[in-house]
Amino acid sequence: MEDDNKIKISADRLWSDLNEVGKIGYSEGRGVTRTALSDADLEAKEWLSQKMKSAGLDVRIDAATNIIGLLETAKTRPAKILAIGSHLDTVPSGGMFDGALGVVAALECARVIKEHGIKLPWDIEVINFSDEEAAHNAGTVGSRAMIGQLTAKEIYVSKAKGIPPFSEDMKRMGKDPERIGEAARDPKIFEAVLELHIEQGNRLYTEGIQIGAVTGIVGIYRYGVTVKGEANHAGTTPMHLRDDALVKAAPVFTLLPQWVRARSKEMVGTIGQVTVEPGATNVIPGNCSFIVELRSMKRKDMVAIRDVLHEWVGSQQGCTMKTIYEKDSVKLSEQVIDAIATAAEAEGMSYIRMPSGAGHDTQSFAPFVPCGMIFVPCKEGKSHCPQEWIEPHQAADGCQVLLRTVLELAKRAER
């Protein structure tokens, strides 16, 4: 194999690709809105497919709408797969790097490997996973479908009124929801899964560190709570005769942070989505629905807060609670983490080992396949907003370490 120190990614090509895809779904002042399977997301999928084909990859879209680009690099056959990727879908009014960096960097690594004629112990797949951001219901749909962990019924359930379930948007693409199970693959075919991502926090940015070698990914528990009251005229109904659903729900908005802080310094809890019905200024709310999200590396802490929330719901008349999903934390592969650290050192970059406070597609694979994640800093730790930003050299740093990690894993496999 060619000297690893001479194998470099094209920083200009990487940045050009990031800016191209960043324009899809972009609106001035509102950032990028490329929610999963929306018209903008489908445009981005097509953009990626064409880029993959131009790079010489064999491209297909699977039964879960994941885009997969295969580069045959294995010295012998049959060959296992080293998967590299992330997601192109965004939250509403999000940034241009969350997910997209990992997909574009994976493509750039595949290009460089092909251009240098590098032979590896396995083939490379560049993957764009569908609906990581939970546009329809629960997130990481594409990655969970690929690893066989997607429940059959959840693609038919919408998280809110006016939002179609994943199954309906699949039909728009000409995909049969009943066949989504065909996306599942045997975990044994994967040598490893790698993902490059912006940190979405401020540790690397604040401490001036170039690379994060991710040690684990937090668990995420989400619950839908509905509080029922009685809608009535806001002007003619006396205060003492009202059954206001929003007022009944309001105490938990401040109780949840108190419960979480009392339980753990590391844990976080959020109510980030509230819907009031009928939603008119002159009507007393008859229904208030909201989503509670808990995140922690420790399952016992999330279970404890879940139980406290369930107790509160049970104490409120006309209040119900349903589980959206419960995804436990995962530890990433020590061997892959070590390879990332070695790659960062070889490239002369500062790094730390750190957990991820955000969920990622890698989390779906980690219980079954050796996985690794690479973080780069984002400005002031901002993400999921229009202000999300990284500098060109930071994108290039992450991509170069990603490529070097692939080469390091190859060397270790051949020892």
C-alpha positions as CSV (number, residue, x, y, z in Angstrom):
1,M,0.0,0.0,0.0
2,E,1.1,3.5,-0.7
3,D,2.6,5.5,2.2
4,D,-0.4,6.6,4.3
5,N,1.2,10.1,4.8
6,K,0.9,10.7,1.0
7,I,-2.8,9.8,0.8
8,K,-4.8,13.0,1.3
9,I,-8.4,14.0,0.8
10,S,-9.2,17.0,-1.4
11,A,-10.2,19.8,1.0
12,D,-11.5,21.9,-1.8
13,R,-13.7,19.1,-3.3
14,L,-15.1,18.3,0.1
15,W,-16.0,21.9,0.8
16,S,-17.5,22.3,-2.6
17,D,-19.7,19.3,-2.1
18,L,-20.8,20.5,1.3
19,N,-21.8,23.8,-0.1
20,E,-23.7,22.2,-3.0
21,V,-25.8,20.0,-0.9
22,G,-26.2,22.8,1.7
23,K,-28.1,24.8,-0.9
24,I,-30.8,22.1,-1.1
25,G,-33.6,23.1,1.2
26,Y,-31.8,26.4,2.2
27,S,-33.8,29.5,2.9
28,E,-32.2,32.9,3.8
29,G,-32.5,33.5,7.6
30,R,-34.1,30.1,8.2
31,G,-31.3,27.7,7.5
32,V,-31.7,24.3,5.9
33,T,-35.0,22.5,6.0
34,R,-34.6,19.1,4.4
35,T,-36.8,16.9,6.5
36,A,-36.8,13.2,5.7
37,L,-38.5,12.2,2.4
38,S,-39.6,15.8,1.7
39,D,-39.1,17.2,-1.8
40,A,-35.8,18.7,-0.6
41,D,-34.6,15.4,0.8
42,L,-35.4,13.6,-2.4
43,E,-33.5,16.2,-4.3
44,A,-30.5,15.7,-2.0
45,K,-30.8,11.9,-2.4
46,E,-30.7,12.3,-6.2
47,W,-27.7,14.7,-5.9
48,L,-25.9,12.2,-3.8
49,S,-26.7,9.3,-6.2
50,Q,-25.3,11.2,-9.1
51,K,-22.1,12.1,-7.2
52,M,-21.7,8.5,-6.2
53,K,-22.1,7.3,-9.8
54,S,-19.6,10.0,-11.0
55,A,-17.1,8.6,-8.4
56,G,-17.5,5.1,-9.8
57,L,-19.6,3.7,-7.1
58,D,-22.4,1.1,-7.7
59,V,-25.5,2.9,-6.4
60,R,-28.7,1.5,-5.1
61,I,-31.6,2.6,-2.9
62,D,-32.8,-0.1,-0.5
63,A,-36.3,-0.9,0.8
64,A,-36.0,1.6,3.6
65,T,-35.0,4.5,1.1
66,N,-31.3,4.4,2.3
67,I,-28.9,5.4,-0.5
68,I,-25.9,2.9,-0.7
69,G,-22.9,3.4,-2.8
70,L,-20.6,0.3,-3.1
71,L,-16.9,0.6,-3.9
72,E,-15.3,-2.8,-4.5
73,T,-11.8,-2.6,-2.9
74,A,-11.4,-6.1,-1.4
75,K,-8.4,-8.1,-2.3
76,T,-10.3,-11.3,-2.1
77,R,-13.9,-12.5,-2.3
78,P,-16.4,-13.0,-0.7
79,A,-15.7,-9.7,1.1
80,K,-17.1,-8.0,4.2
81,I,-18.2,-4.4,4.2
82,L,-16.8,-1.4,5.9
83,A,-19.7,1.1,6.0
84,I,-19.1,4.8,6.2
85,G,-21.9,7.4,6.3
86,S,-24.5,9.5,8.1
87,H,-27.7,11.3,7.0
88,L,-28.7,14.1,4.7
89,D,-32.1,14.8,6.3
90,T,-32.3,17.8,8.6
91,V,-34.5,19.2,11.3
92,P,-36.7,22.1,10.3
93,S,-34.6,25.3,10.0
94,G,-31.4,23.3,10.8
95,G,-27.8,23.7,9.7
96,M,-25.9,22.5,6.7
97,F,-23.4,20.2,8.4
98,D,-25.3,18.0,10.8
99,G,-25.3,14.6,9.0
100,A,-24.3,16.0,5.7
101,L,-20.6,16.3,6.7
102,G,-20.5,12.5,7.4
103,V,-22.1,11.6,4.1
104,V,-20.0,13.9,2.0
105,A,-16.8,12.9,3.8
106,A,-17.6,9.3,3.3
107,L,-17.9,9.9,-0.4
108,E,-14.6,11.8,-0.5
109,C,-12.9,8.9,1.3
110,A,-14.2,6.5,-1.3
111,R,-13.0,8.8,-4.1
112,V,-9.5,9.0,-2.7
113,I,-9.3,5.2,-2.2
114,K,-10.4,4.6,-5.8
115,E,-8.1,7.3,-7.2
116,H,-5.1,5.8,-5.5
117,G,-6.0,2.3,-6.5
118,I,-6.0,1.2,-2.8
119,K,-6.9,-2.4,-2.1
120,L,-8.4,-3.2,1.3
121,P,-9.4,-6.3,3.2
122,W,-13.1,-5.4,2.6
123,D,-15.3,-3.4,0.3
124,I,-16.4,0.1,1.1
125,E,-20.1,1.3,1.3
126,V,-21.0,4.9,1.5
127,I,-24.4,5.1,3.1
128,N,-27.0,7.9,3.5
129,F,-29.4,6.7,6.1
130,S,-33.1,7.9,5.9
131,D,-34.9,9.8,8.6
132,E,-32.3,10.1,11.3
133,E,-33.9,13.2,12.6
134,A,-37.4,11.7,13.5
135,A,-39.4,13.8,11.0
136,H,-42.2,11.2,10.9
137,N,-42.2,9.5,14.3
138,A,-39.1,7.9,15.9
139,G,-35.8,8.6,14.3
140,T,-32.9,6.6,12.9
141,V,-35.4,4.8,10.7
142,G,-33.0,3.8,7.9
143,S,-30.2,2.6,10.1
144,R,-32.5,0.6,12.3
145,A,-34.2,-0.9,9.3
146,M,-30.8,-2.0,7.9
147,I,-29.8,-3.7,11.1
148,G,-33.2,-5.3,11.5
149,Q,-34.3,-3.4,14.6
150,L,-37.2,-1.4,13.1
151,T,-40.6,-2.5,14.5
152,A,-43.0,-3.2,11.7
153,K,-45.8,-1.0,12.9
154,E,-43.9,2.2,13.7
155,I,-43.6,3.4,10.1
156,Y,-47.4,3.6,9.9
157,V,-47.7,5.9,13.0
158,S,-47.3,9.7,12.8
159,K,-45.9,11.7,15.7
160,A,-48.4,14.5,15.2
161,K,-51.5,15.6,13.3
162,G,-50.6,16.9,9.9
163,I,-47.4,14.9,9.6
164,P,-47.6,11.8,7.4
165,P,-46.2,8.5,8.7
166,F,-43.0,7.3,7.1
167,S,-45.1,4.7,5.1
168,E,-47.0,7.4,3.2
169,D,-43.9,9.2,2.2
170,M,-42.4,5.9,1.1
171,K,-45.3,5.5,-1.3
172,R,-44.5,8.9,-2.8
173,M,-41.1,7.5,-3.7
174,G,-42.7,4.4,-5.3
175,K,-41.6,2.2,-2.4
176,D,-43.8,-0.4,-0.8
177,P,-44.0,0.0,3.0
178,E,-44.9,-3.7,3.4
179,R,-41.4,-4.6,2.0
180,I,-39.3,-2.4,4.3
181,G,-38.1,-5.5,6.1
182,E,-36.1,-6.3,3.0
183,A,-33.7,-3.6,4.0
184,A,-32.4,-5.7,6.9
185,R,-29.0,-7.1,6.5
186,D,-26.9,-9.7,8.4
187,P,-24.7,-7.7,10.9
188,K,-21.9,-10.3,10.2
189,I,-21.3,-8.8,6.8
190,F,-20.1,-5.6,8.3
191,E,-16.4,-5.3,9.3
192,A,-17.2,-2.0,11.0
193,V,-19.3,1.2,10.8
194,L,-17.7,4.7,10.8
195,E,-19.4,8.1,11.1
196,L,-17.9,11.6,11.0
197,H,-20.1,14.2,12.6
198,I,-20.0,17.7,14.1
199,E,-19.9,17.5,17.9
200,Q,-23.2,19.4,18.4
201,G,-21.8,20.6,21.7
202,N,-19.2,23.1,22.7
203,R,-16.4,21.0,24.4
204,L,-14.1,20.7,21.4
205,Y,-14.8,24.3,20.4
206,T,-14.2,25.7,23.9
207,E,-11.1,23.6,24.6
208,G,-9.6,24.2,21.1
209,I,-9.4,20.4,20.3
210,Q,-9.5,19.3,16.7
211,I,-10.9,15.7,17.0
212,G,-13.2,13.8,19.3
213,A,-12.9,10.0,19.4
214,V,-16.4,9.1,20.6
215,T,-16.5,6.5,23.3
216,G,-20.3,6.0,23.6
217,I,-23.7,7.5,22.6
218,V,-26.4,8.4,25.1
219,G,-29.7,6.6,25.4
220,I,-32.8,8.5,24.3
221,Y,-36.2,7.9,25.8
222,R,-39.2,9.7,24.4
223,Y,-42.8,9.8,25.6
224,G,-46.0,11.5,24.3
225,V,-48.2,12.9,27.0
226,T,-51.8,14.1,26.4
227,V,-53.7,16.2,28.9
228,K,-57.5,16.6,28.3
229,G,-59.6,19.5,29.4
230,E,-62.7,21.0,28.0
231,A,-62.7,23.6,25.1
232,N,-65.0,26.5,25.6
233,H,-65.4,30.2,24.8
234,A,-62.4,32.2,26.2
235,G,-64.5,35.3,26.8
236,T,-67.6,34.0,28.4
237,T,-66.4,31.2,30.6
238,P,-65.5,32.3,34.2
239,M,-62.1,31.3,35.4
240,H,-63.5,29.1,38.2
241,L,-65.5,27.1,35.7
242,R,-62.7,26.4,33.3
243,D,-61.1,23.0,32.6
244,D,-58.0,24.4,30.7
245,A,-55.8,21.6,29.4
246,L,-52.7,23.8,29.0
247,V,-53.0,25.0,32.6
248,K,-53.3,21.4,33.8
249,A,-50.2,20.5,31.8
250,A,-48.1,23.5,32.8
251,P,-46.7,22.2,36.1
252,V,-44.8,19.4,34.5
253,F,-43.0,21.9,32.3
254,T,-41.1,23.1,35.3
255,L,-41.2,19.8,37.3
256,L,-39.3,17.8,34.7
257,P,-36.1,19.9,34.9
258,Q,-36.3,19.7,38.7
259,W,-36.7,15.9,38.6
260,V,-33.8,15.5,36.2
261,R,-31.4,17.8,38.1
262,A,-32.2,16.0,41.4
263,R,-31.4,12.6,39.8
264,S,-28.2,13.2,37.8
265,K,-25.8,16.0,36.8
266,E,-25.1,14.1,33.6
267,M,-28.7,13.5,32.5
268,V,-30.9,15.9,30.5
269,G,-34.6,16.2,30.0
270,T,-36.5,18.3,27.6
271,I,-40.1,19.2,26.5
272,G,-39.5,20.7,23.1
273,Q,-42.8,20.2,21.4
274,V,-46.2,21.3,22.7
275,T,-49.5,21.2,20.8
276,V,-52.6,23.0,22.1
277,E,-56.0,22.2,20.5
278,P,-58.1,23.7,19.1
279,G,-55.3,26.3,19.0
280,A,-57.4,29.5,18.7
281,T,-56.8,32.7,20.7
282,N,-60.4,32.9,21.8
283,V,-60.9,29.2,22.8
284,I,-59.9,27.6,26.0
285,P,-57.5,24.7,25.3
286,G,-59.4,21.4,25.4
287,N,-56.4,19.3,24.7
288,C,-52.6,19.7,25.3
289,S,-50.1,17.2,24.0
290,F,-46.3,17.3,24.5
291,I,-43.3,15.2,24.0
292,V,-40.9,14.4,26.9
293,E,-37.3,13.4,25.9
294,L,-34.8,12.0,28.4
295,R,-31.1,11.4,27.5
296,S,-28.4,9.7,29.6
297,M,-25.6,7.2,29.4
298,K,-27.3,5.4,32.3
299,R,-30.4,3.5,31.7
300,K,-31.4,3.4,35.4
301,D,-31.6,7.2,35.5
302,M,-33.9,7.4,32.5
303,V,-36.1,4.6,33.9
304,A,-36.3,6.5,37.3
305,I,-37.5,9.7,35.6
306,R,-39.9,7.8,33.4
307,D,-41.5,6.3,36.4
308,V,-41.8,9.7,38.1
309,L,-43.4,11.1,35.0
310,H,-45.8,8.1,34.8
311,E,-46.7,8.7,38.4
312,W,-47.5,12.4,37.7
313,V,-49.6,11.4,34.7
314,G,-51.6,8.9,36.8
315,S,-52.3,11.6,39.3
316,Q,-53.9,13.9,36.7
317,Q,-57.5,13.4,35.6
318,G,-57.8,12.9,31.8
319,C,-54.0,12.5,31.3
320,T,-52.4,9.7,29.3
321,M,-48.8,8.8,28.4
322,K,-47.5,6.6,25.6
323,T,-44.0,5.4,24.7
324,I,-42.6,6.8,21.4
325,Y,-39.4,4.9,21.8
326,E,-36.8,3.8,24.3
327,K,-33.2,3.5,23.0
328,D,-30.5,2.7,25.5
329,S,-27.0,4.1,25.4
330,V,-24.3,2.2,23.7
331,K,-20.5,1.9,24.0
332,L,-18.5,2.1,20.8
333,S,-15.7,-0.4,19.9
334,E,-12.5,0.1,21.8
335,Q,-10.5,-1.2,18.8
336,V,-12.1,1.4,16.5
337,I,-11.7,4.1,19.1
338,D,-8.0,3.3,19.3
339,A,-7.7,3.3,15.5
340,I,-9.3,6.8,15.4
341,A,-6.8,8.0,18.1
342,T,-3.9,6.6,16.2
343,A,-5.1,8.2,13.0
344,A,-5.5,11.6,14.7
345,E,-1.9,11.3,16.2
346,A,-0.5,10.3,12.8
347,E,-2.1,13.4,11.2
348,G,-0.7,15.6,14.0
349,M,-4.1,16.6,15.4
350,S,-5.1,17.1,19.0
351,Y,-7.9,14.8,20.2
352,I,-9.8,13.6,23.2
353,R,-12.0,10.6,23.9
354,M,-15.5,11.7,24.8
355,P,-19.1,10.5,24.8
356,S,-21.8,11.8,22.5
357,G,-24.8,13.7,24.0
358,A,-26.7,13.4,20.7
359,G,-28.1,10.3,19.1
360,H,-26.7,9.0,15.7
361,D,-27.2,6.3,13.2
362,T,-24.1,4.6,14.5
363,Q,-26.1,3.9,17.7
364,S,-28.3,1.4,15.7
365,F,-25.3,-0.7,14.7
366,A,-23.2,-0.5,17.8
367,P,-24.8,-3.5,19.7
368,F,-24.0,-5.7,16.7
369,V,-21.1,-4.3,14.8
370,P,-17.8,-2.7,15.8
371,C,-18.5,1.1,15.5
372,G,-16.6,4.3,15.7
373,M,-17.5,8.0,15.5
374,I,-15.3,11.0,14.9
375,F,-16.3,14.5,16.0
376,V,-15.1,17.9,14.8
377,P,-15.9,21.1,16.6
378,C,-18.8,23.3,15.6
379,K,-18.9,27.1,16.2
380,E,-20.0,27.8,19.8
381,G,-21.4,24.3,20.0
382,K,-24.5,25.3,18.0
383,S,-26.4,22.8,16.0
384,H,-30.0,22.2,14.9
385,C,-30.2,25.8,14.0
386,P,-29.3,28.2,11.1
387,Q,-26.2,29.3,13.1
388,E,-24.6,25.9,12.9
389,W,-21.2,26.3,11.4
390,I,-17.8,24.7,10.9
391,E,-14.7,26.1,9.1
392,P,-13.4,24.4,5.9
393,H,-10.2,23.3,7.6
394,Q,-12.3,21.6,10.4
395,A,-14.3,19.6,7.8
396,A,-11.0,18.7,6.1
397,D,-9.5,17.6,9.4
398,G,-12.4,15.3,10.2
399,C,-12.4,13.8,6.7
400,Q,-8.6,13.2,6.7
401,V,-8.8,11.4,10.1
402,L,-11.8,9.4,8.8
403,L,-9.7,8.3,5.8
404,R,-6.7,7.6,8.0
405,T,-8.9,5.5,10.3
406,V,-9.9,3.4,7.3
407,L,-6.3,2.8,6.4
408,E,-5.4,2.1,10.0
409,L,-8.1,-0.5,10.3
410,A,-6.9,-2.1,7.1
411,K,-3.4,-2.4,8.4
412,R,-4.6,-3.9,11.7
413,A,-6.8,-6.4,9.8
414,E,-3.8,-7.6,7.7
415,R,-1.4,-8.1,10.7
